[in-house]
Amino acid sequence: VHQWLTQPSTQTTPSAEPVDGQGMSTQGRSVTSVPSRKTAFVTFDDGPNNLITPKVLDSLRTLGVPATFFYVAGPTGLASADPRLVGRTFAEGHSVCVHSYSHDYRYLYPRRVGNQAHIMADLDRALAGIRAVAGDQYVSHGFRYPGGHMSWKGLAAADAALAARDMWWLDWNCMSGDAEANPPKTVDAMVAFLDRTLRSSGEPHTAVMLNHDTKSLTLAALPQMIKLLRDRGYTFAVID
């Protein structure tokens, strides 16, 4: 666990310039305990997915890279997936964080404004759903707002409620582009997209990479994207 990522705060600290409209911010960044080495946090949103997630886990095991999975606990994710995927994710050295229960923008952010009551009720359902398969001992300090914190207004109250629960939110500062309106169509294009967003953010000391374990092209491009990060001097860690 890296303290710079796990100390909650009601303050939002941008840690990179916008990347193609997708900047990276964290809640609760402790500058004094940033990892000493260049570190990449490979993250996956929206899973688990019965078809893609197991293959992503296979690839990560072959590559020797730990990752952080922001799982959706509701019908589009865990509720319709093989529950054993959560146990496998942990067993293979990865981290499971929370990406909501519903992933429903209209419910969470009516008129694009965060609704604290809805967000926290949705979080409670998500935690209950994950604990139903991971056990009551499951605890996560990490939360990613569906769509990213940067995309919505009026989240201060929800941010404070997360902090009161010893949780924090995290966006990203580089990405594969697999959920863009016009996503890359080939492996080479996806690797180039990651390269461009990484360079646009100044090749940060700490890179948080956005992917989705629901996309077959992301799976195909994963070895080359990991190679790019390794070639730039990054080591890998997980978010708790």
Helices and strands as residue ranges (DSSP letters): H 3-6, E 12-14, E 25-27, G 31-33, E 39-45, H 53-63, E 68-71, G 78-80, H 84-91, E 95-98, H 105-108, G 110-112, H 116-134, E 142-143, G 149-151, H 156-164, E 168-169, E 174-175, H 187-200, E 206-212, H 216-231, E 235-236
